[in-house]
Amino acid sequence: MGVYWLLHYHLFRFIKRYDSVLLVLDFVFLLLIILMFIVPSRLANPDRSQDFLASGFVRE
């Protein structure tokens, strides 16, 4: 996840002006990065905790 965040950081460091469309696209990009790690762990262990966010990261 850190590699994607660093890519995002270095890419957006060069942007001088932006509008609401770019901000929305940026938000969607970061959301997809997060989901890329949460969804596979959730699919691999569907019978785990009901808490969606904690189920992929908390080991029992």
N, CA, C and O atoms as a DFTB+ gen file, in Angstrom:
240 C
 N C O
     1  1       0.830      -1.179       0.000
     2  2       0.000       0.000       0.000
     3  2       0.879       1.249       0.000
     4  3       0.530       2.265      -0.601
     5  1       2.006       1.163       0.671
     6  2       2.906       2.305       0.738
     7  2       3.468       2.707      -0.616
     8  3       3.681       3.891      -0.879
     9  1       3.708       1.722      -1.474
    10  2       4.236       2.017      -2.812
    11  2       3.232       2.832      -3.609
    12  3       3.606       3.782      -4.297
    13  1       1.959       2.466      -3.520
    14  2       0.927       3.217      -4.233
    15  2       0.787       4.631      -3.673
    16  3       0.593       5.580      -4.433
    17  1       0.883       4.780      -2.366
    18  2       0.785       6.111      -1.774
    19  2       1.964       6.971      -2.210
    20  3       1.783       8.151      -2.511
    21  1       3.162       6.407      -2.248
    22  2       4.327       7.175      -2.697
    23  2       4.193       7.574      -4.164
    24  3       4.558       8.688      -4.538
    25  1       3.672       6.674      -4.995
    26  2       3.411       7.020      -6.385
    27  2       2.442       8.194      -6.464
    28  3       2.662       9.141      -7.218
    29  1       1.385       8.124      -5.691
    30  2       0.395       9.203      -5.645
    31  2       1.030      10.510      -5.187
    32  3       0.784      11.560      -5.781
    33  1       1.829      10.453      -4.155
    34  2       2.474      11.645      -3.611
    35  2       3.400      12.295      -4.642
    36  3       3.354      13.509      -4.840
    37  1       4.229      11.500      -5.290
    38  2       5.173      12.052      -6.264
    39  2       4.459      12.558      -7.518
    40  3       4.890      13.538      -8.125
    41  1       3.388      11.904      -7.899
    42  2       2.639      12.344      -9.067
    43  2       1.961      13.690      -8.814
    44  3       2.003      14.569      -9.674
    45  1       1.349      13.860      -7.665
    46  2       0.603      15.072      -7.375
    47  2       1.481      16.212      -6.856
    48  3       0.998      17.330      -6.676
    49  1       2.718      15.947      -6.625
    50  2       3.632      16.999      -6.181
    51  2       3.862      18.020      -7.290
    52  3       4.160      19.180      -7.006
    53  1       3.729      17.609      -8.537
    54  2       3.995      18.484      -9.671
    55  2       2.774      19.272     -10.130
    56  3       2.895      20.134     -11.000
    57  1       1.634      19.004      -9.581
    58  2       0.408      19.681     -10.003
    59  2       0.319      21.043      -9.314
    60  3       0.378      21.139      -8.089
    61  1       0.179      22.080     -10.114
    62  2       0.101      23.449      -9.586
    63  2      -1.341      23.918      -9.411
    64  3      -1.645      24.640      -8.462
    65  1      -2.231      23.514     -10.317
    66  2      -3.626      23.921     -10.241
    67  2      -4.504      22.677     -10.321
    68  3      -4.132      21.688     -10.953
    69  1      -5.651      22.728      -9.689
    70  2      -6.564      21.582      -9.719
    71  2      -7.995      22.076      -9.587
    72  3      -8.239      23.210      -9.175
    73  1      -8.934      21.213      -9.941
    74  2     -10.347      21.524      -9.807
    75  2     -11.051      20.365      -9.100
    76  3     -10.411      19.406      -8.669
    77  1     -12.356      20.468      -8.991
    78  2     -13.103      19.459      -8.240
    79  2     -13.069      18.094      -8.924
    80  3     -13.116      17.068      -8.246
    81  1     -12.990      18.063     -10.242
    82  2     -12.938      16.787     -10.953
    83  2     -11.656      16.043     -10.595
    84  3     -11.690      14.840     -10.336
    85  1     -10.549      16.734     -10.577
    86  2      -9.287      16.097     -10.220
    87  2      -9.309      15.606      -8.773
    88  3      -8.782      14.533      -8.479
    89  1      -9.901      16.364      -7.883
    90  2      -9.998      15.928      -6.492
    91  2     -10.845      14.669      -6.351
    92  3     -10.506      13.777      -5.573
    93  1     -11.928      14.590      -7.086
    94  2     -12.779      13.398      -7.042
    95  2     -12.029      12.197      -7.607
    96  3     -12.073      11.110      -7.030
    97  1     -11.343      12.385      -8.732
    98  2     -10.562      11.292      -9.309
    99  2      -9.458      10.845      -8.357
   100  3      -9.170       9.653      -8.256
   101  1      -8.846      11.783      -7.667
   102  2      -7.813      11.454      -6.691
   103  2      -8.394      10.646      -5.534
   104  3      -7.794       9.669      -5.086
   105  1      -9.543      11.054      -5.063
   106  2     -10.208      10.334      -3.984
   107  2     -10.564       8.906      -4.409
   108  3     -10.375       7.957      -3.647
   109  1     -11.077       8.768      -5.621
   110  2     -11.439       7.441      -6.129
   111  2     -10.195       6.570      -6.261
   112  3     -10.238       5.383      -5.937
   113  1      -9.095       7.138      -6.731
   114  2      -7.848       6.394      -6.852
   115  2      -7.393       5.870      -5.496
   116  3      -7.033       4.700      -5.371
   117  1      -7.408       6.727      -4.484
   118  2      -6.993       6.300      -3.150
   119  2      -7.967       5.284      -2.555
   120  3      -7.548       4.365      -1.852
   121  1      -9.244       5.439      -2.827
   122  2     -10.235       4.473      -2.358
   123  2     -10.012       3.099      -2.986
   124  3     -10.123       2.078      -2.308
   125  1      -9.700       3.077      -4.271
   126  2      -9.434       1.803      -4.932
   127  2      -8.187       1.129      -4.386
   128  3      -8.132      -0.098      -4.306
   129  1      -7.192       1.912      -4.013
   130  2      -5.997       1.338      -3.398
   131  2      -6.359       0.654      -2.081
   132  3      -5.899      -0.454      -1.807
   133  1      -7.173       1.307      -1.278
   134  2      -7.589       0.724      -0.001
   135  2      -8.405      -0.545      -0.234
   136  3      -8.177      -1.561       0.422
   137  1      -9.349      -0.487      -1.161
   138  2     -10.195      -1.649      -1.431
   139  2      -9.399      -2.807      -2.015
   140  3      -9.777      -3.966      -1.841
   141  1      -8.311      -2.512      -2.698
   142  2      -7.477      -3.554      -3.270
   143  2      -6.895      -4.458      -2.179
   144  3      -6.572      -5.616      -2.443
   145  1      -6.761      -3.937      -0.962
   146  2      -6.227      -4.736       0.135
   147  2      -7.323      -5.292       1.036
   148  3      -7.141      -6.358       1.625
   149  1      -8.439      -4.614       1.158
   150  2      -9.499      -5.063       2.065
   151  2     -10.342      -6.170       1.448
   152  3     -10.614      -7.172       2.109
   153  1     -10.755      -6.014       0.214
   154  2     -11.677      -6.963      -0.412
   155  2     -11.095      -8.375      -0.509
   156  3     -11.793      -9.321      -0.144
   157  1      -9.857      -8.578      -0.981
   158  2      -9.351      -9.964      -1.033
   159  2      -9.264     -10.631       0.340
   160  3      -9.542     -11.824       0.465
   161  1      -8.888      -9.888       1.351
   162  2      -8.825     -10.490       2.681
   163  2     -10.224     -10.824       3.184
   164  3     -10.410     -11.815       3.891
   165  1     -11.192     -10.017       2.830
   166  2     -12.578     -10.278       3.227
   167  2     -13.131     -11.493       2.488
   168  3     -13.853     -12.298       3.076
   169  1     -12.802     -11.632       1.211
   170  2     -13.270     -12.782       0.440
   171  2     -12.593     -14.071       0.882
   172  3     -13.192     -15.144       0.811
   173  1     -11.364     -13.973       1.331
   174  2     -10.647     -15.165       1.773
   175  2     -11.176     -15.701       3.092
   176  3     -11.090     -16.903       3.344
   177  1     -11.726     -14.831       3.946
   178  2     -12.227     -15.230       5.267
   179  2     -13.641     -14.681       5.477
   180  3     -13.822     -13.789       6.306
   181  1     -14.640     -15.178       4.761
   182  2     -15.987     -14.604       4.882
   183  2     -16.672     -14.894       6.212
   184  3     -17.607     -14.181       6.575
   185  1     -16.243     -15.909       6.949
   186  2     -16.913     -16.274       8.196
   187  2     -16.309     -15.589       9.412
   188  3     -16.682     -15.910      10.541
   189  1     -15.394     -14.663       9.214
   190  2     -14.735     -13.962      10.317
   191  2     -15.669     -12.922      10.927
   192  3     -16.884     -12.993      10.741
   193  1     -15.130     -11.994      11.628
   194  2     -15.873     -10.957      12.333
   195  2     -16.804     -10.189      11.390
   196  3     -16.529     -10.065      10.196
   197  1     -17.893      -9.682      11.934
   198  2     -18.846      -8.912      11.152
   199  2     -18.343      -7.505      10.823
   200  3     -18.852      -6.865       9.902
   201  1     -17.379      -7.036      11.547
   202  2     -16.829      -5.715      11.299
   203  2     -16.017      -5.752      10.003
   204  3     -15.010      -6.456       9.920
   205  1     -16.447      -5.007       9.010
   206  2     -15.835      -5.071       7.689
   207  2     -14.381      -4.624       7.698
   208  3     -13.536      -5.301       7.112
   209  1     -14.066      -3.523       8.333
   210  2     -12.717      -3.001       8.294
   211  2     -11.751      -3.810       9.142
   212  3     -10.607      -4.024       8.741
   213  1     -12.192      -4.260      10.307
   214  2     -11.282      -4.971      11.205
   215  2     -11.074      -6.418      10.776
   216  3     -10.067      -7.020      11.147
   217  1     -11.987      -6.990      10.011
   218  2     -11.888      -8.412       9.694
   219  2     -10.660      -8.754       8.867
   220  3     -10.134      -9.861       8.986
   221  1     -10.193      -7.843       8.040
   222  2      -9.036      -8.134       7.221
   223  2      -7.716      -7.903       7.904
   224  3      -6.689      -8.380       7.420
   225  1      -7.700      -7.188       9.010
   226  2      -6.447      -6.799       9.646
   227  2      -6.217      -7.409      11.013
   228  3      -5.072      -7.535      11.449
   229  1      -7.281      -7.787      11.695
   230  2      -7.143      -8.316      13.054
   231  2      -7.039      -9.831      12.974
   232  3      -7.907     -10.489      12.401
   233  1      -6.002     -10.371      13.537
   234  2      -5.808     -11.823      13.554
   235  2      -6.204     -12.360      14.921
   236  3      -5.800     -11.823      15.952
   237  1      -6.988     -13.413      14.920
   238  2      -7.448     -13.994      16.182
   239  2      -6.542     -15.120      16.615
   240  3      -6.772     -15.731      17.658
